[in-house]
Amino acid sequence: AVGLFLALGIVSIILKWNDIKQIIGQADWHLTPIALLIAGVSYFLIGYSFLGISRLFGVTLGAWDLIEIGYVTNVIDSLLPAVGLPGLSLRVLLLKRRGADTSGAVAPSLFRSYFNNVIFIAILPFSLIYTLITHPLPASQANAFIITAVLVILFAAVITAGVFSSWLRLTLLHLVTRTWRFFTRRDIEKSLRDFESTFG
C-alpha cells in the first residue's frame, strides 16, 4: 500500500514537472533552509496531534509509533490530496499492523480526517463572505454566494453533530442505508453498523 501511494506521488510529480521546474526557477533558495525547518516542525506537530487524538480513543500503541503514523500519512495526504482518503486508508492499515483493534484503528483515523476536512469546510464560508465584501457582485451572483455559504455551514454543522451524537449518527446512517438500497437494490446496513460500532 505504501509503495502504491509513493508510486502515485511520483506519477503526480511527473505530470506536473513543467510547473515544478517553473517554481524551482523562480524560487529564492536563500530561504530554503528556513522553509524546510518550518515544514518539518509543522509535520511533526501534525504527527504529535495524531498521538493526542489516538489517546482520546484509547489507543495504547507507543507514542513514537503514533507520531510516525501521523507524520507519514500527512505527507501522503499532501502528495495525494483526495479529500484525505489516501492518508485515512494508510492510517487504518498501519494502526492495525501495529496491533490496534478495529475500533482503535478506524475511530481516531476517521476523527482526524473529519477534523482536518471540517477546518477547510469552515474556511469556505469566510472566503465567500470576504469575496462579497471586497468585490461587489451582481445580485444574482451575490445570492448564489450567500446560499453556498449557508449550505456549507449547515453541512459542516450536521457532520459535526453526527460525530458527537449517537442518535443523529444512527439516523444519518439509516437514511444512507435506505437511499443506497433504493438506488442500487443492495443492502449495506451491516457494513454501516460495523462502521457505527467503531465510535462506541
Backbone as CSV, one residue per row, in Angstrom:
resi,resn,N_x,N_y,N_z,CA_x,CA_y,CA_z,C_x,C_y,C_z
1,ALA,0.823,-1.204,0.000,0.000,0.000,0.000,0.858,1.254,0.000
2,VAL,1.914,1.258,0.867,2.799,2.418,0.905,3.480,2.602,-0.440
3,GLY,3.928,1.483,-1.041,4.572,1.563,-2.349,3.643,2.123,-3.414
4,LEU,2.365,1.731,-3.356,1.386,2.239,-4.318,1.210,3.742,-4.170
5,PHE,1.094,4.215,-2.909,0.931,5.647,-2.688,2.162,6.415,-3.157
6,LEU,3.360,5.864,-2.904,4.580,6.524,-3.360,4.645,6.567,-4.878
7,ALA,4.213,5.481,-5.514,4.196,5.446,-6.978,3.249,6.500,-7.545
8,LEU,2.076,6.630,-6.915,1.128,7.652,-7.351,1.697,9.053,-7.147
9,GLY,2.443,9.230,-6.039,3.082,10.517,-5.806,4.099,10.844,-6.876
10,ILE,4.892,9.853,-7.267,5.894,10.056,-8.325,5.217,10.393,-9.646
11,VAL,4.113,9.700,-9.949,3.366,9.981,-11.174,2.840,11.419,-11.175
12,SER,2.320,11.866,-10.012,1.794,13.239,-9.936,2.907,14.257,-10.138
13,ILE,4.132,13.954,-9.632,5.274,14.848,-9.849,5.639,14.914,-11.330
14,ILE,5.638,13.747,-11.990,5.966,13.709,-13.421,4.950,14.509,-14.235
15,LEU,3.668,14.372,-13.905,2.620,15.066,-14.641,2.706,16.585,-14.451
16,LYS,3.222,17.011,-13.307,3.306,18.447,-13.017,4.736,18.973,-13.128
17,TRP,5.587,18.234,-13.835,7.002,18.573,-13.846,7.268,19.967,-14.421
18,ASN,6.536,20.375,-15.461,6.746,21.712,-16.037,6.459,22.812,-15.022
19,ASP,5.381,22.642,-14.264,5.068,23.624,-13.216,6.136,23.618,-12.131
20,ILE,6.625,22.412,-11.795,7.657,22.306,-10.766,8.931,23.000,-11.211
21,LYS,9.327,22.811,-12.474,10.529,23.470,-12.986,10.386,24.983,-12.942
22,GLN,9.195,25.487,-13.290,8.961,26.928,-13.242,9.086,27.465,-11.819
23,ILE,8.541,26.724,-10.856,8.629,27.142,-9.452,10.078,27.116,-8.974
24,ILE,10.821,26.058,-9.363,12.230,25.955,-8.978,13.033,27.129,-9.531
25,GLY,12.720,27.502,-10.777,13.443,28.611,-11.394,13.181,29.950,-10.743
26,GLN,12.002,30.115,-10.148,11.634,31.388,-9.531,11.888,31.418,-8.029
27,ALA,12.305,30.292,-7.464,12.453,30.201,-6.004,13.649,30.999,-5.514
28,ASP,13.508,31.545,-4.295,14.619,32.205,-3.604,15.254,31.171,-2.676
29,TRP,16.363,30.581,-3.134,16.950,29.452,-2.431,17.575,29.829,-1.099
30,HIS,17.787,31.134,-0.869,18.334,31.554,0.417,17.360,31.239,1.567
31,LEU,16.079,31.190,1.241,15.066,30.935,2.272,14.738,29.453,2.432
32,THR,15.359,28.590,1.611,15.032,27.165,1.630,15.240,26.510,2.997
33,PRO,16.384,26.746,3.674,16.553,26.101,4.990,15.458,26.476,5.991
34,ILE,15.058,27.760,5.991,14.003,28.198,6.907,12.691,27.528,6.545
35,ALA,12.389,27.470,5.239,11.142,26.838,4.795,11.110,25.363,5.163
36,LEU,12.240,24.666,4.984,12.299,23.245,5.326,12.147,23.034,6.830
37,LEU,12.750,23.933,7.618,12.626,23.822,9.068,11.172,23.996,9.509
38,ILE,10.513,25.031,8.965,9.109,25.280,9.324,8.230,24.112,8.900
39,ALA,8.486,23.593,7.664,7.698,22.461,7.174,7.904,21.236,8.063
40,GLY,9.182,20.967,8.440,9.465,19.814,9.288,8.791,19.909,10.648
41,VAL,8.833,21.107,11.252,8.201,21.309,12.552,6.684,21.139,12.443
42,SER,6.098,21.701,11.375,4.637,21.608,11.223,4.205,20.165,11.025
43,TYR,4.958,19.388,10.235,4.606,17.986,10.035,4.764,17.199,11.333
44,PHE,5.805,17.511,12.114,5.977,16.821,13.394,4.810,17.126,14.326
45,LEU,4.382,18.391,14.365,3.269,18.762,15.243,1.973,18.085,14.808
46,ILE,1.798,17.919,13.489,0.622,17.193,12.998,0.679,15.739,13.454
47,GLY,1.884,15.144,13.372,2.039,13.779,13.865,1.766,13.684,15.360
48,TYR,2.232,14.694,16.106,2.005,14.710,17.556,0.515,14.874,17.875
49,SER,-0.188,15.652,17.039,-1.630,15.822,17.262,-2.362,14.495,17.076
50,PHE,-1.868,13.652,16.151,-2.496,12.343,15.970,-2.284,11.472,17.200
51,LEU,-1.136,11.630,17.866,-0.907,10.929,19.129,-1.987,11.311,20.143
52,GLY,-2.272,12.615,20.252,-3.300,13.063,21.194,-4.677,12.527,20.851
53,ILE,-5.020,12.551,19.559,-6.327,12.038,19.127,-6.439,10.539,19.423
54,SER,-5.367,9.807,19.154,-5.389,8.356,19.379,-5.569,8.031,20.855
55,ARG,-4.927,8.807,21.719,-5.073,8.575,23.161,-6.517,8.827,23.604
56,LEU,-7.182,9.802,22.981,-8.586,10.063,23.322,-9.455,8.840,23.057
57,PHE,-9.092,8.062,22.038,-9.878,6.883,21.677,-9.308,5.602,22.295
58,GLY,-8.392,5.749,23.240,-7.902,4.596,23.981,-6.863,3.754,23.267
59,VAL,-6.220,4.284,22.235,-5.169,3.541,21.533,-3.906,3.578,22.382
60,THR,-3.350,2.408,22.673,-2.232,2.313,23.607,-0.899,2.014,22.924
61,LEU,-0.818,2.171,21.621,0.460,1.977,20.941,1.471,2.992,21.445
62,GLY,2.752,2.723,21.183,3.809,3.615,21.612,3.660,5.007,21.022
63,ALA,4.109,6.010,21.782,3.960,7.398,21.350,4.654,7.651,20.016
64,TRP,5.893,7.153,19.878,6.620,7.410,18.631,5.997,6.683,17.449
65,ASP,5.387,5.519,17.690,4.682,4.816,16.614,3.537,5.681,16.086
66,LEU,2.776,6.260,17.004,1.625,7.076,16.597,2.072,8.376,15.935
67,ILE,3.136,8.987,16.457,3.657,10.210,15.834,4.143,9.907,14.424
68,GLU,4.841,8.776,14.271,5.337,8.383,12.950,4.186,8.154,11.975
69,ILE,3.144,7.453,12.431,1.988,7.196,11.566,1.327,8.509,11.164
70,GLY,1.136,9.420,12.138,0.545,10.717,11.817,1.390,11.511,10.844
71,TYR,2.703,11.454,11.031,3.638,12.190,10.163,3.587,11.662,8.729
72,VAL,3.753,10.342,8.594,3.829,9.739,7.261,2.515,9.908,6.497
73,THR,1.398,9.690,7.170,0.110,9.766,6.475,-0.244,11.210,6.100
74,ASN,0.242,12.168,6.871,0.010,13.550,6.477,0.807,13.911,5.234
75,VAL,2.027,13.373,5.124,2.819,13.569,3.903,2.082,12.983,2.704
76,ILE,1.514,11.780,2.885,0.764,11.139,1.803,-0.437,11.999,1.410
77,ASP,-1.146,12.543,2.399,-2.292,13.409,2.107,-1.862,14.652,1.328
78,SER,-0.660,15.169,1.627,-0.169,16.349,0.917,0.179,16.016,-0.528
79,LEU,0.722,14.816,-0.745,1.071,14.402,-2.101,-0.161,14.032,-2.917
80,LEU,-1.140,13.411,-2.247,-2.348,12.934,-2.929,-3.571,13.469,-2.197
81,PRO,-3.902,14.761,-2.418,-4.989,15.382,-1.639,-6.381,14.999,-2.130
82,ALA,-6.728,13.716,-1.984,-8.049,13.231,-2.411,-8.992,13.220,-1.220
83,VAL,-9.295,14.406,-0.680,-10.176,14.568,0.482,-9.674,13.748,1.676
84,GLY,-8.361,13.537,1.752,-7.802,12.816,2.887,-7.939,11.309,2.832
85,LEU,-8.488,10.760,1.748,-8.730,9.315,1.699,-7.455,8.469,1.680
86,PRO,-6.405,8.858,0.915,-5.178,8.041,0.958,-4.586,7.972,2.364
87,GLY,-4.506,9.115,3.046,-3.959,9.125,4.394,-4.814,8.345,5.372
88,LEU,-6.140,8.475,5.243,-7.055,7.735,6.111,-6.859,6.237,5.949
89,SER,-6.813,5.773,4.708,-6.640,4.337,4.446,-5.316,3.833,5.008
90,LEU,-4.260,4.627,4.798,-2.942,4.206,5.268,-2.869,4.223,6.798
91,ARG,-3.515,5.198,7.441,-3.529,5.233,8.910,-4.172,3.972,9.481
92,VAL,-5.328,3.593,8.931,-6.016,2.389,9.407,-5.128,1.161,9.204
93,LEU,-4.506,1.065,8.027,-3.650,-0.083,7.719,-2.473,-0.178,8.689
94,LEU,-1.786,0.944,8.921,-0.606,0.932,9.785,-0.978,0.675,11.240
95,LEU,-2.094,1.241,11.683,-2.526,1.012,13.071,-2.859,-0.462,13.307
96,LYS,-3.551,-1.076,12.359,-3.920,-2.492,12.525,-2.676,-3.381,12.460
97,ARG,-1.724,-3.017,11.605,-0.492,-3.808,11.512,0.316,-3.739,12.808
98,ARG,0.167,-2.636,13.537,0.942,-2.477,14.765,0.168,-2.909,16.003
99,GLY,-0.982,-3.553,15.788,-1.662,-4.204,16.893,-2.925,-3.545,17.396
100,ALA,-3.348,-2.423,16.795,-4.587,-1.784,17.243,-5.784,-2.610,16.776
101,ASP,-6.846,-2.659,17.606,-8.051,-3.361,17.170,-8.797,-2.499,16.146
102,THR,-9.886,-3.032,15.605,-10.597,-2.327,14.532,-11.075,-0.951,14.976
103,SER,-11.682,-0.907,16.167,-12.180,0.371,16.672,-11.033,1.346,16.893
104,GLY,-9.936,0.844,17.481,-8.790,1.694,17.750,-8.102,2.177,16.494
105,ALA,-8.252,1.441,15.399,-7.638,1.858,14.136,-8.525,2.823,13.364
106,VAL,-9.831,2.543,13.341,-10.730,3.314,12.483,-11.160,4.632,13.131
107,ALA,-11.571,4.583,14.406,-12.152,5.769,15.038,-11.214,6.972,15.058
108,PRO,-9.961,6.858,15.552,-9.097,8.033,15.543,-8.733,8.487,14.144
109,SER,-8.633,7.551,13.206,-8.309,7.921,11.830,-9.443,8.723,11.199
110,LEU,-10.678,8.261,11.420,-11.833,8.989,10.907,-11.952,10.366,11.556
111,PHE,-11.743,10.416,12.869,-11.867,11.694,13.580,-10.813,12.671,13.099
112,ARG,-9.599,12.205,12.883,-8.535,13.083,12.397,-8.872,13.619,11.013
113,SER,-9.359,12.731,10.117,-9.736,13.170,8.771,-10.916,14.134,8.825
114,TYR,-11.893,13.825,9.699,-13.032,14.724,9.871,-12.562,16.101,10.329
115,PHE,-11.714,16.127,11.351,-11.263,17.400,11.912,-10.500,18.210,10.866
116,ASN,-9.653,17.527,10.100,-8.868,18.196,9.060,-9.777,18.781,7.988
117,ASN,-10.758,17.996,7.534,-11.632,18.451,6.458,-12.614,19.516,6.915
118,VAL,-13.083,19.422,8.167,-14.071,20.387,8.625,-13.448,21.776,8.759
119,ILE,-12.141,21.829,9.026,-11.464,23.123,9.070,-11.493,23.775,7.694
120,PHE,-11.200,22.974,6.658,-11.242,23.518,5.296,-12.663,23.926,4.908
121,ILE,-13.644,23.120,5.331,-15.033,23.474,5.051,-15.404,24.779,5.744
122,ALA,-14.919,24.951,6.986,-15.244,26.152,7.745,-14.630,27.396,7.124
123,ILE,-13.496,27.233,6.448,-12.834,28.385,5.828,-13.627,28.896,4.631
124,LEU,-14.310,27.987,3.927,-15.006,28.362,2.692,-16.030,29.478,2.880
125,PRO,-16.948,29.394,3.869,-17.913,30.498,4.024,-17.243,31.844,4.267
126,PHE,-16.162,31.852,5.058,-15.459,33.106,5.329,-14.828,33.668,4.057
127,SER,-14.304,32.776,3.205,-13.716,33.245,1.951,-14.797,33.795,1.021
128,LEU,-15.978,33.170,1.029,-17.078,33.674,0.206,-17.555,35.041,0.720
129,ILE,-17.653,35.175,2.035,-18.070,36.459,2.613,-17.039,37.537,2.303
130,TYR,-15.764,37.187,2.419,-14.692,38.151,2.097,-14.776,38.595,0.641
131,THR,-15.069,37.647,-0.243,-15.202,37.979,-1.666,-16.364,38.943,-1.887
132,LEU,-17.473,38.703,-1.198,-18.633,39.593,-1.339,-18.318,41.010,-0.852
133,ILE,-17.549,41.097,0.230,-17.244,42.412,0.801,-16.262,43.195,-0.073
134,THR,-15.256,42.505,-0.579,-14.174,43.185,-1.293,-14.402,43.297,-2.796
135,HIS,-15.303,42.489,-3.345,-15.568,42.520,-4.787,-17.077,42.541,-5.017
136,PRO,-17.653,43.731,-5.130,-19.108,43.828,-5.370,-19.525,43.017,-6.593
137,LEU,-20.579,42.232,-6.421,-21.052,41.349,-7.485,-22.504,41.669,-7.816
138,PRO,-22.950,41.298,-9.024,-24.380,41.424,-9.343,-25.226,40.649,-8.334
139,ALA,-26.464,41.059,-8.177,-27.337,40.478,-7.157,-27.455,38.963,-7.302
140,SER,-27.562,38.466,-8.527,-27.732,37.022,-8.722,-26.512,36.250,-8.241
141,GLN,-25.317,36.746,-8.550,-24.099,36.077,-8.117,-23.909,36.193,-6.605
142,ALA,-24.257,37.355,-6.058,-24.151,37.540,-4.614,-25.077,36.572,-3.880
143,ASN,-26.296,36.407,-4.387,-27.235,35.464,-3.767,-26.723,34.030,-3.840
144,ALA,-26.108,33.681,-4.969,-25.549,32.338,-5.120,-24.428,32.103,-4.104
145,PHE,-23.594,33.126,-3.886,-22.519,33.020,-2.903,-23.091,32.818,-1.500
146,ILE,-24.121,33.598,-1.184,-24.720,33.525,0.150,-25.350,32.156,0.387
147,ILE,-26.094,31.660,-0.609,-26.728,30.341,-0.482,-25.671,29.259,-0.309
148,THR,-24.579,29.344,-1.088,-23.498,28.364,-0.975,-22.886,28.383,0.417
149,ALA,-22.639,29.579,0.942,-22.044,29.712,2.273,-22.950,29.099,3.338
150,VAL,-24.255,29.368,3.238,-25.208,28.833,4.213,-25.248,27.303,4.139
151,LEU,-25.282,26.760,2.927,-25.327,25.305,2.768,-24.068,24.643,3.316
152,VAL,-22.916,25.270,3.090,-21.661,24.716,3.605,-21.663,24.714,5.129
153,ILE,-22.128,25.810,5.722,-22.198,25.892,7.185,-23.143,24.822,7.745
154,LEU,-24.302,24.641,7.103,-25.257,23.628,7.561,-24.670,22.225,7.435
155,PHE,-23.993,21.969,6.322,-23.376,20.666,6.107,-22.342,20.376,7.193
156,ALA,-21.471,21.357,7.473,-20.443,21.179,8.498,-21.081,20.964,9.871
157,ALA,-22.181,21.696,10.141,-22.852,21.569,11.439,-23.457,20.178,11.605
158,VAL,-24.084,19.652,10.547,-24.701,18.328,10.622,-23.642,17.244,10.808
159,ILE,-22.552,17.335,10.043,-21.482,16.350,10.159,-20.869,16.377,11.562
160,THR,-20.648,17.587,12.071,-20.073,17.724,13.406,-21.009,17.135,14.461
161,ALA,-22.287,17.444,14.360,-23.257,16.892,15.303,-23.305,15.369,15.202
162,GLY,-23.180,14.847,13.981,-23.207,13.401,13.792,-22.019,12.701,14.426
163,VAL,-20.874,13.364,14.461,-19.693,12.767,15.085,-19.893,12.609,16.582
164,PHE,-20.548,13.589,17.207,-20.659,13.585,18.665,-22.011,13.083,19.180
165,SER,-22.998,12.923,18.295,-24.318,12.473,18.715,-24.614,11.099,18.127
166,SER,-24.723,10.096,18.993,-25.001,8.736,18.530,-26.359,8.663,17.844
167,TRP,-27.370,9.350,18.413,-28.718,9.306,17.834,-28.721,9.874,16.423
168,LEU,-28.077,11.034,16.223,-28.062,11.646,14.893,-27.252,10.800,13.928
169,ARG,-26.152,10.235,14.402,-25.321,9.403,13.536,-26.093,8.186,13.060
170,LEU,-26.836,7.533,13.961,-27.641,6.370,13.576,-28.733,6.771,12.587
171,THR,-29.326,7.948,12.805,-30.364,8.433,11.896,-29.804,8.658,10.501
172,LEU,-28.627,9.298,10.426,-28.000,9.562,9.132,-27.599,8.266,8.438
173,LEU,-27.062,7.314,9.208,-26.668,6.039,8.618,-27.882,5.264,8.115
174,HIS,-28.994,5.343,8.849,-30.229,4.689,8.405,-30.716,5.320,7.098
175,LEU,-30.625,6.641,7.010,-31.030,7.338,5.778,-30.144,6.931,4.612
176,VAL,-28.834,6.834,4.861,-27.907,6.410,3.809,-28.225,4.990,3.368
177,THR,-28.522,4.115,4.336,-28.844,2.725,4.013,-30.073,2.636,3.114
178,ARG,-31.141,3.349,3.465,-32.377,3.300,2.681,-32.171,3.901,1.293
179,THR,-31.416,5.004,1.220,-31.167,5.644,-0.075,-30.352,4.733,-0.975
180,TRP,-29.302,4.129,-0.397,-28.442,3.226,-1.173,-29.236,2.016,-1.663
181,ARG,-30.099,1.461,-0.792,-30.905,0.307,-1.175,-31.892,0.670,-2.282
182,PHE,-32.439,1.886,-2.212,-33.413,2.321,-3.219,-32.778,2.417,-4.605
183,PHE,-31.565,2.962,-4.678,-30.938,3.198,-5.979,-30.169,1.982,-6.492
184,THR,-29.626,1.142,-5.607,-28.773,0.045,-6.054,-29.354,-1.337,-5.796
185,ARG,-30.438,-1.405,-4.990,-31.035,-2.687,-4.595,-30.051,-3.538,-3.791
186,ARG,-29.076,-2.909,-3.162,-28.104,-3.632,-2.335,-28.204,-3.138,-0.899
187,ASP,-28.015,-4.058,0.047,-28.140,-3.725,1.462,-26.745,-3.554,2.066
188,ILE,-26.469,-2.367,2.580,-25.172,-2.105,3.203,-25.331,-1.836,4.710
189,GLU,-26.466,-2.263,5.260,-26.753,-1.962,6.660,-25.703,-2.551,7.593
190,LYS,-25.272,-3.816,7.347,-24.298,-4.453,8.233,-22.981,-3.687,8.222
191,SER,-22.535,-3.264,7.030,-21.279,-2.521,6.931,-21.359,-1.213,7.689
192,LEU,-22.501,-0.524,7.570,-22.651,0.750,8.267,-22.774,0.553,9.769
193,ARG,-23.385,-0.570,10.202,-23.446,-0.847,11.636,-22.045,-1.136,12.188
194,ASP,-21.244,-1.839,11.406,-19.848,-2.084,11.810,-19.114,-0.745,11.920
195,PHE,-19.384,0.133,10.965,-18.785,1.483,10.995,-19.210,2.233,12.248
196,GLU,-20.489,2.176,12.578,-21.005,2.855,13.766,-20.375,2.293,15.039
197,SER,-20.110,0.984,15.049,-19.549,0.356,16.255,-18.158,0.864,16.574
198,THR,-17.440,1.394,15.574,-16.088,1.906,15.829,-16.125,3.155,16.683
199,PHE,-17.298,3.833,16.768,-17.411,5.020,17.591,-17.830,4.679,19.022
200,GLY,-18.179,3.428,19.236,-18.679,3.040,20.539,-17.609,3.040,21.634
